[in-house]
Amino acid sequence: MNDRIHQDLQETSQLLAAAKDFSEQFLATIEAIPVGRGMQGFERLSLPEQAHGASYAMHRFETLYAPYVNSSAGPRYWGFVTGGTTPAALMGDWLTAAMDLNAADRTAVSFHMEEEALHMLRQLFGLPEGYLGCFVSGATMSNFSGLATGRQWLGMQRGINIGEEGLHALGVIKVVSATPHSSVVKSMSMMGLGRNALVRIPTLPGREAIDVLQLEQYLAAHPEEPVIVSASAGTVNTVDFDDIAAIVKLKERYVFWLHVDAAFGGFAALSDTHRHLVAGWEQADSITIDAHKWLNVPYDSAMLFTRHPEMQLEVFKNAGAAYLGDPAKQFNYTNYGPENSRRFRALPAWFSLQAYGREGYRELVTRNIRHAQLLGQHVASDDRFRLLAPVHMCVVCFTLHVAEEELGAAVAAYLQALQDGGVVYMTATYYAGVPAIRAALVNWRTTDEDVAIVWEEMQQQVEMLPARV
Ligand SMILES: *Cc1c(COP(=O)(O)O)cnc(C)c1O
């Protein structure tokens, strides 16, 4: 190994050139690469006995697997909510790996740059400086960390330090929400609250947003109960928003922790026409915003913002590790989030924010919203489709005009046909019990032409479906 790895060291320049060439070629042709090719039935490689070096690994990757890589970073991958990577973010991410700094070191330059990136993000989203930010691996971990900080706060309200005593010292904590993302419920399991502690408040009629009156009734009926309200700022099906300002107002009369899951909906703050949707969020206790979605930095990256750093510290501090110093005296992100050793995730975000600024991101968000609305208009105007909800932001949620009993199969067949076509990738969902399709547009590359290409493809494929009504 030693010989081989040191030979690689001598060849660093050629090796990095090979990685660069591959990346360059991939990105230059990304629009022609199928959006959703899967791979099945592959043999698993064994651990090599001998060291063959990095070129060997690259060769194996290029010959065995590269032909199957899909273009999920491309302009017409509209499944889930999947951003791409801006050129500047890619540079930042490469440098992150090359430098391999541990962002747990508060004396390193990475610490200053993480603070700076979070400062720029607060400016981008219009969040007060009073929010402590922290990079984590994704919105799931951000939701987890926000809820865990709320759990701590609820205990402290009652004189119980859950970080020290454990959850059982307090007992049941309810998480109250109307349309929570699955990761909120997953977090409840991870945190020991249990999935059954979720209280679902009804939505407003025909909406995914919480009925605030019913939320208030619940709070009034359970005055003693420790409650986290998990508000949705952008549901995944229809990008509906809970009325955050109205929920904040309830804090005057009821005691609860307000967490806002704004994984991608938080980007409404960048749009003059959509900013009102997050009105009041600057008074939430904790906020989740994803970076690998609409910020278009590579996986895996998200932010947690909270107004209660002292509670966060109680949850996440490394207490009693002599070599780490006193967490209360020396600020370190390690003591405010789940990870100890930390990737320098702030750097790709820092690069992209410095490169494109407020104007660049505003243009991106505005353009994606316009494209989603355009697609929504196409769908609404064609009676082979049925738009299931108004296009609030960046997601089009629709289904096919097919007899109810055939709809599930038709939707599956249609999605498969689109995927096989390789032009566009959308994903399945259920909306109000109806088998449906989602297209989520949050990629910086998407253009007017992409929307036209997709709409053409959608019409062609719908023609081919059997048994239409
Ligand atoms: C994507 C998403 C999450 C989970 O985010 P990950 O980055 O996949 O961990 C949570 N909430 C909402 C609203 C999301 O869209």
The ligand as a MOL file (V3000), in Angstrom:
LIG
                    3D

  0  0  0     0  0            999 V3000
M  V30 BEGIN CTAB
M  V30 COUNTS 15 15 0 0 0
M  V30 BEGIN ATOM
M  V30 1 C -36.7410 17.2420 2.0820 0
M  V30 2 C -37.4950 17.6490 3.2770 0
M  V30 3 C -37.1310 17.2010 4.5460 0
M  V30 4 C -36.0220 16.1970 4.7710 0
M  V30 5 O -34.8550 16.6820 4.2660 0
M  V30 6 P -33.5390 15.8210 3.9730 0
M  V30 7 O -32.6490 16.8770 3.4650 0
M  V30 8 O -33.9380 14.8120 2.9400 0
M  V30 9 O -33.0850 15.2140 5.2330 0
M  V30 10 C -37.8320 17.6900 5.6180 0
M  V30 11 N -38.8610 18.5290 5.4530 0
M  V30 12 C -39.2670 18.9550 4.2400 0
M  V30 13 C -40.4370 19.8850 4.1330 0
M  V30 14 C -38.5970 18.5290 3.1070 0
M  V30 15 O -38.9920 18.9360 1.9000 0
M  V30 END ATOM
M  V30 BEGIN BOND
M  V30 1 1 1 2
M  V30 2 1 2 3
M  V30 3 2 2 14
M  V30 4 1 3 4
M  V30 5 2 3 10
M  V30 6 1 4 5
M  V30 7 1 5 6
M  V30 8 2 6 7
M  V30 9 1 6 8
M  V30 10 1 6 9
M  V30 11 1 10 11
M  V30 12 2 11 12
M  V30 13 1 12 13
M  V30 14 1 12 14
M  V30 15 1 14 15
M  V30 END BOND
M  V30 END CTAB
M  END
